[in-house]
Every structure is written in structure tokens, then in C-alpha cells.
């Protein structure tokens, strides 16, 4: 049996998760896409933007680790979540999904 490297396995998991996320996004109805969220009741778009924001943070952390550097973390998860919401909830679906797709292209 061939040994699969940890990196290769992690990349498989990332690709599989991305495919599932894309499938979920594509299955949303027009009404679900048009829904306006609030900080206490996020829309589907808000959730996708939120996931993308955290993936971006993870990518930055992995890039720093690849350079043997330590990246300063998020001081407060709640504060970061609020910031993502405020920055992203006014964006259009096309912009949010473009950002989501761009994160898939990042190499670790």
C-alpha cells in the first residue's frame, strides 16, 4: 500500500470540502441568494463570506509556517467575525463567490 503524505491528504480534504461547498452554493434558490442577513441572522451569502474570511486567515497562517515564521493570531474570534460580517454583508453574491473561488487557487 502506498503511503500518502500528510500534505497530499490535507490537499485532498481541502479539494473535497471545496467541491461540497460549491455544490451547496449552486443549489441555493434565487430567494436564498437574495436574502439579506443581519449580524444575528446570517444569510447564505454571509455564511459563504464568513467561511472565506476564515480560510484566508488559515492560508496566511500556513504561508507563514512554510517560511518558519509565526503569525500573530486573531485577538478575538467574536471581533473578527463581526468585522468579516460588516465588511462582507454588503457585497454582491458574485463578489463573494469570486472570493470563495479565488481561495481555492491559493497554494500551500
N, C-alpha and C positions, 0 to 999 in steps of 0.2 A: 504494500500500500504506500502510495506516495505521500510524503509529508507536505502539508500546505503551510506556508509561512503565516505567521500571525498577521503581518501586514496584508497579505493576499486575502486572508479570511475576512479581515476587517473591511477591506475594499469590497468584497462580495456582499457583506452585510449592508454597507452603505448603498451600494447599487440596488440591492433588493428593496431596501427601505424607500429609496428614491422612487423606484418603479411603483410601489404601493401608494406613495403619496400622490404621484402623478395620476394614477388610476382614480383615486378618491377625488382629486380636483376635477378631472374630466367628467365624473359622474354627477357633479353638482348641477342642480337645476338653475335656470336663469334667475328664479326668485332667490335661491340661496346665494348666488353670486351678487345679487343686488342688495341683499340685506345690509343694513347699516348697524354696526355694532356700537356698543358703549364699553367703557372700561369694565363694568360689572357683568356685561353680557356680550362676549365677543362674537363677531360674525365669522363665517368660514374664512373670509379674506384676512381677518385679524389673526386667526389661528395660523394660517399659512405664513403670514408676515412674521409672527412670533417665532415659529419654528425656524424660519430662515435667519432671523436675527441671532438665535442661539447657535445655529450651525456656523454662522460667520464667526462667532466668538470661539467656537471649537476649532475652526480652521486656523484662526490666528494663534491659538494655544499650541496646536500641532506644529505649525510652522516655526514657532519659537523653540519648541522642543527639538525639532530637526536641526536647529542651529545650536543646540545645547544651551539655550537661554531659558530663563524663567520669565514668564509673562505675569504681570500683575493681574490679579483676578478682578472679578466684579465685586464691588464692596457690598452691595445689597441686591439680592435677586429681585425683590419687590420693586426697588427703584429702577433696576434695569428693565424689568417687564413693563413698568409704567412708561418708561422712556421709549421703548420699542412701540408700544401702543400709540403714544402721542405722535411719534414720527411717521408711523406707517398707516394708521387707520384712514387717513385722507387720500392715500394713493389709490390709483385705479387698479383693477384686477390685473390688467395687462402688465403693469409695472411690478406688481407684487409677484406674479408668476414668472416674469422675466428674471427677477432677482433670485427666485427659488431655483430656476433652471441654471442660472449662472453659477450658483454654489456647487452644483453637481460637477461643473467643469474644473473646479479647483483641484489641484493635485497635491497630495500629501507626501 
